[in-house]
Amino acid sequence: MNKNSARYAKDGDTLILQLSGDVRHPLAPAIDALLNNTFADSRLTRYLIDLNQAETIDSTCLGILAGIANHLAQRGEGKPVIVSSNPDITELLRVVCFDQQFHILSGDSIETAELEALETLAVDEREMLELVLSAHRRLCAIDERNQTVFQDLVTALEAEQRQGKDG
């Protein structure tokens, strides 16, 4: 398996997403596309995110994961589950208030041959800007503390987006 990777499987009504290594914005378009496709599948009502093998995760990928909780809440489903036995990752999840939107558990990694590698997607600069902006808006919406931390970045990204449309 690639050190920095995303793998997934559908098991009945559950999407399993396993993120490994340095989970940063180059993986974000593929994760976002996968999730958007699964959101269209009404049979998927449970989401399990395995972060046991993640060494780091950036705010863009966190914002994309926050979309899972938003999706399930809009449909009246339960909270998604994150499994993390890495104390640094678990603390980061709490700092960005994911404990309000997810069940965060400590446990073993999902070991199944059924997990399929998620290939990275190439996107242009405009698409990446929109993805990063959307992810950070989701983080801001979770809690006032996140609003304080990420609002300057959101404002800068919005200005960059406007400049790109005007130029």
N, C-alpha and C positions, 0 to 999 in steps of 0.2 A: 504494500500500500504506500502511496505517496505520503511523505511526511506532512505536507500541508494539503489536506484533502477533505472532501465531503463525500459521504456514501449514504445511500438511502435504500429503503425497502418499504413496500406496502404489505402489511400483514392484517388481513381482514379490514377492520375499521380504523386501523392505526397506521400512521406514517412514522417510520423510524428514520431519524436523521442523525448521522454520526459525523462529528466534525473533529479533525485531528490536526495537530501541529499549530502552526501560526495562522489563525483564522482571521484573515484581513480582506480588505476591499477587493482584491483580485478574484476572490471566490464569490463575492456578493452577487454579481449578475446571475450566476448559475443557481445559487441558493434561492434568490428572489424568483427566478423563472420556475423553478421546481415548485416552490410554495404556491405561486399563483396558479399553476396547473392543478395542484392538489386542492386548492380552495374551490375549484369548479366541480370537484367530485363530492357530491353530497353524502356518499357512503363513508368518507373519511371524517370521523368525529373525534379522533384522539390523535395527539401528536406527542412523540417521545423524542427528545433531543439529548443525545449522548455526547457530553463534553469531557468525558474522562480522559481522552487522549489529546485534548486541546491544551496547548501551552500558553497561548494568548488568544484573545478575541477582541477585535477593534469595535469601535462604537457603530460603525456602519453595519457590520454583521449583527451586532446586538439589536440595532433598530429594525433590521429585516426580521429577526426572530420575534421581536415584539409584535410584528404583524400577525403572527400565529395566534397570540393571545387575543388580539383585536378581532380577528376572524371568528374564533370560537365564541367570544363574548357576544358578537353580533348575532350569531346563530343560536345563542342560549345554551351552548355546550359547556362542559366543564373546563377547568384550567388545563393547559398543556403541562407536560412534565419535563423537567430538565434533570438529568443525572450528571452529577459532578462530584468527583472525589478529590479534585485538586483544590486545596484550600484557597489559593490565589484566585482561581476562576470563580469559586463559590462566593468569595468576598466581593469580587467585582460585580457579580450578579446582584448581590444585596445592595451594593453602593448605588447601582442604577435602578433600584427598586423593583427588580424582577420578582422578588418574593411576593409582591402584591398581585402579580399577574400569572405566575407560574407556580407549580409545586416543584420545589427544588429538593432533590433527594441525593443522598450519597449511596453509591452502589457500584456494582461491577459494570464494565462495558458490555454492550450488546455484542455477542459473538455469534454470528450467523453467516453462512456462506451466501445467504440471500441478498446481502447488501451490495448494491450496484454503485460503481464509481460515478460521481457527478462530474461531468467534463466542464472545464471552465468555458465561459462564453466571452467572446470579444465584443465589446460595445464601444461606440464612439464616445468622445469626450462629453457631448451633450447628454447622452443617455446615462453616463456614469454620474454626471453632476445631478441629474434628476433623481437617480437612485440614492445617492448619498444624502441629498436634501430631504427626500421622503423619509429615509431611515432616521435621520436626526430629528425631524419633526415628530415622529412617533415616540422617540425617547423623551422629548420635551413634554409630550402629552401625558406621560406616565405620572409625573410628580413634579412639584415645584422645585425640588433640588435639581432635578435634571434640567428643568427650564433654565435655572441659573447657570448651570455648567455648559449647556449646549446652545443657548440662545445667540451668543455672539457668532458662533460658527454658522448657525442657520441664517442669520442676517447677512453674513458675508457671502454665503452660497446663493442666497436670493439675489443679492446685488450682482454677483457674477452671472447668474442666470438671466437677469434683465439686460445686462450688458451684452450677453451673447445674442439675445433676441433683437437688440437694437443695432448690433454691428453687422 
